[in-house]
Amino acid sequence: MTSNTRVVVIGAGLAGVTLARRLGELGTPALLVGEEEHPPYNRVLLAEVLAGRYAPEVIALPAPAGLLRGRVTGIDRAAREVRCADGSAIAYDTLVLATGSNPVLPPLRGLFTPGHELPRGVHAFRTMDDCLGLSAAVRPGARAVVVGGGLLGVSAARALAVRGAQVVLAQQAERLMERQLDPGASALVLRHLRGLGVEVHTECRVRDVRCVGGAVRSVELADGYALDADLVVLACGVHPRTGLAEDAGLAVRKGVLVDDELRTSDPRIHAIGDCAQHAGTVYGLAAPALEQATALAGLLAGDPTTPAARYTGTRALTRLTLGGPALTAPAAPGPRAPFDLAAFGETEPRPGDDVVQLADATRGTYRKVVVRDDRLVGGVLVGELGTVGALARAWEGAESLPADGGPLLHLLTNDGGS
Ligand SMILES: Cc1cc2nc3c(=O)[nH]c(=O)nc-3n(C[C@H](O)[C@H](O)[C@H](O)COP(=O)(O)OP(=O)(O)OC[C@H]3O[C@@H](n4cnc5c(N)ncnc54)[C@H](O)[C@@H]3O)c2cc1C
């Protein structure tokens, strides 16, 4: 690709910003179009802003040159241009969709007002605006109900508890963060939340949101029990933002389908991050979004130093930081230390796999790795990530582990080099 090729990237989130910055470094400047009012930020750290630990500007991403604020409303593939909400059009030679995901709004009775807005007091938790809205509404002693016990629900519940709210978390599944964590690690997350005063209900379905005068008053559970609520956070998952791609006639299943060069069904249009579906998988996580952005930058700029010319799926760890003590909040009961989690690959063994597990109930730590045919295929660490560097190298390298089992234990106990 020549450096005067027009690369347009839609979405100034983690994937879009990383791609645009990397392309700039490689001498292929891109135009990045993002709709959010705030300067680009690291979404992963929003809960830290909600907890009062970081000011919004602390989580800003280094902004690339060529950032345009605006919302893209359509793609004209024949004319090779995108249309924006302000009526302008931008021509492209190569287009990249990095549009992220939208929160899933569960089909609860009472959730939608006639104007299709959420009732006052009910918040999603995806954007800086959601975060600042929640932050302005939370008060010490406020009764908050968090619907959903995945990564988002757990981080929101934790942050609100740190701000002094009385938090109830309603999780439909039988344990917390069941998509990322195994039962042992889930149990430690539960203990951590309870230590902060969060009341956690598992196997608990919310069916109704009750409002008075357009403001939420309570949440009703499937068994008829009602929880009083000043605030409700909807953390029921996300779905990829595929509307632009669908309207433009690109192949879309759960996400926008891409091949190993992150190309959609139109070879001039690529997709990366939460909106993309590669080899059947929509990751919805930061590390794969960054990997895809870096791989695509190398592919588009023809960078010989990019390790793989093709994207073959993630080899990155999912690292989840559930924060440390708040800077501004009143003291919350329970543990005050940062609570870190890392998970990668397959955290549940198949028959015949080897598992090494170390748990320390007093320190609240848990480490487990799964090995198949002398290869590390997955693992989970909670509470203490000193060994994460060594594990990441073994996982990313996909090398055979020596057969005597010793190195495995070493991987789990060696705190150096992370
Ligand atoms: C509170 C929270 C905590 C999280 N914690 C973790 C974590 O601990 N670990 C982890 O791995 N992942 C975490 N995630 C998930 C992670 O943030 C996402 O996987 C990551 O942000 C994906 O990056 P992206 O660039 O694909 O999408 P996004 O970051 O969502 O960015 C997409 C951007 O595109 C913009 N956009 C969309 N459509 C248009 C349009 N038509 N025109 C212009 N702009 C548009 C959006 O407004 C948005 O700014 C968390 C997410 C949230 C919300």
PDBQT file of the ligand as one rigid body, heavy atoms in Angstrom, charges set to zero:
ROOT
HETATM    1  C1  LIG A 501     -16.589  -1.309  32.111  1.00  0.00    +0.000 C 
HETATM    2  C2  LIG A 501     -15.820  -2.238  31.212  1.00  0.00    +0.000 A 
HETATM    3  C3  LIG A 501     -14.776  -2.992  31.745  1.00  0.00    +0.000 A 
HETATM    4  C4  LIG A 501     -14.046  -3.843  30.910  1.00  0.00    +0.000 A 
HETATM    5  N1  LIG A 501     -13.023  -4.561  31.470  1.00  0.00    +0.000 NA
HETATM    6  C5  LIG A 501     -12.281  -5.375  30.682  1.00  0.00    +0.000 A 
HETATM    7  C6  LIG A 501     -11.169  -6.089  31.226  1.00  0.00    +0.000 A 
HETATM    8  O1  LIG A 501     -10.868  -6.020  32.427  1.00  0.00    +0.000 OA
HETATM    9  N2  LIG A 501     -10.433  -6.878  30.377  1.00  0.00    +0.000 N 
HETATM   10  C7  LIG A 501     -10.743  -6.983  29.050  1.00  0.00    +0.000 A 
HETATM   11  O2  LIG A 501     -10.051  -7.698  28.308  1.00  0.00    +0.000 OA
HETATM   12  N3  LIG A 501     -11.798  -6.320  28.498  1.00  0.00    +0.000 NA
HETATM   13  C8  LIG A 501     -12.568  -5.525  29.290  1.00  0.00    +0.000 A 
HETATM   14  N4  LIG A 501     -13.639  -4.834  28.736  1.00  0.00    +0.000 N 
HETATM   15  C9  LIG A 501     -13.943  -5.019  27.292  1.00  0.00    +0.000 C 
HETATM   16  C10 LIG A 501     -13.060  -4.068  26.456  1.00  0.00    +0.000 C 
HETATM   17  O3  LIG A 501     -13.256  -2.757  26.900  1.00  0.00    +0.000 OA
HETATM   18  C11 LIG A 501     -13.414  -4.188  24.973  1.00  0.00    +0.000 C 
HETATM   19  O4  LIG A 501     -13.163  -5.501  24.549  1.00  0.00    +0.000 OA
HETATM   20  C12 LIG A 501     -12.596  -3.221  24.112  1.00  0.00    +0.000 C 
HETATM   21  O5  LIG A 501     -12.866  -1.899  24.483  1.00  0.00    +0.000 OA
HETATM   22  C13 LIG A 501     -12.890  -3.442  22.617  1.00  0.00    +0.000 C 
HETATM   23  O6  LIG A 501     -12.291  -2.409  21.866  1.00  0.00    +0.000 OA
HETATM   24  P1  LIG A 501     -12.970  -1.893  20.506  1.00  0.00    +0.000 P 
HETATM   25  O7  LIG A 501     -12.093  -0.789  20.020  1.00  0.00    +0.000 OA
HETATM   26  O8  LIG A 501     -13.271  -3.042  19.639  1.00  0.00    +0.000 OA
HETATM   27  O9  LIG A 501     -14.391  -1.307  20.950  1.00  0.00    +0.000 OA
HETATM   28  P2  LIG A 501     -14.736  -0.036  21.830  1.00  0.00    +0.000 P 
HETATM   29  O10 LIG A 501     -13.702   0.207  22.870  1.00  0.00    +0.000 OA
HETATM   30  O11 LIG A 501     -16.159  -0.223  22.276  1.00  0.00    +0.000 OA
HETATM   31  O12 LIG A 501     -14.686   1.194  20.811  1.00  0.00    +0.000 OA
HETATM   32  C14 LIG A 501     -15.582   1.339  19.734  1.00  0.00    +0.000 C 
HETATM   33  C15 LIG A 501     -15.765   2.818  19.484  1.00  0.00    +0.000 C 
HETATM   34  O13 LIG A 501     -16.397   2.994  18.216  1.00  0.00    +0.000 OA
HETATM   35  C16 LIG A 501     -17.322   4.050  18.316  1.00  0.00    +0.000 C 
HETATM   36  N5  LIG A 501     -18.286   3.907  17.227  1.00  0.00    +0.000 N 
HETATM   37  C17 LIG A 501     -19.152   2.878  17.021  1.00  0.00    +0.000 A 
HETATM   38  N6  LIG A 501     -19.897   3.090  15.923  1.00  0.00    +0.000 NA
HETATM   39  C18 LIG A 501     -19.493   4.284  15.414  1.00  0.00    +0.000 A 
HETATM   40  C19 LIG A 501     -19.900   5.051  14.291  1.00  0.00    +0.000 A 
HETATM   41  N7  LIG A 501     -20.862   4.632  13.472  1.00  0.00    +0.000 N 
HETATM   42  N8  LIG A 501     -19.278   6.233  14.057  1.00  0.00    +0.000 NA
HETATM   43  C20 LIG A 501     -18.289   6.677  14.878  1.00  0.00    +0.000 A 
HETATM   44  N9  LIG A 501     -17.869   5.990  15.969  1.00  0.00    +0.000 NA
HETATM   45  C21 LIG A 501     -18.462   4.805  16.231  1.00  0.00    +0.000 A 
HETATM   46  C22 LIG A 501     -17.915   3.841  19.703  1.00  0.00    +0.000 C 
HETATM   47  O14 LIG A 501     -18.574   5.006  20.163  1.00  0.00    +0.000 OA
HETATM   48  C23 LIG A 501     -16.662   3.515  20.498  1.00  0.00    +0.000 C 
HETATM   49  O15 LIG A 501     -16.042   4.689  20.962  1.00  0.00    +0.000 OA
HETATM   50  C24 LIG A 501     -14.391  -3.971  29.544  1.00  0.00    +0.000 A 
HETATM   51  C25 LIG A 501     -15.453  -3.219  29.013  1.00  0.00    +0.000 A 
HETATM   52  C26 LIG A 501     -16.165  -2.350  29.837  1.00  0.00    +0.000 A 
HETATM   53  C27 LIG A 501     -17.307  -1.544  29.257  1.00  0.00    +0.000 C 
ENDROOT
TORSDOF 0
